[in-house]
């Protein structure tokens, strides 16, 4: 017997976060500057919490082959937590400035 998640988990407002991957067209120092400017999102070594966490996977990560070639110079994985959406957007906008 398989267990399906409750129907409410399919709704965007059900309290479940998502994970997305993205890269920045910059060097290693640029990646560090981006993370250091984040105030709401926390830099972490792994994902899985009720707060938003970000992990940088560098060019030497053994999982690079799982991702498109554009990601092979390093990229971020962002797990979205329960914070207010506008706060997260402002945090990322600030870090990109």
Buried (B, 14 or more C-beta within 10 A) or exposed (E): EEEEEEEEEEEEEEEEBEEEEEBBEEEEEEBEBBBEEBEBBBBBEEBEEEBBBBBBBEEEBEEBEEBEEEBEBBBBBBBBBEBEEEEBEEBBEEBEE
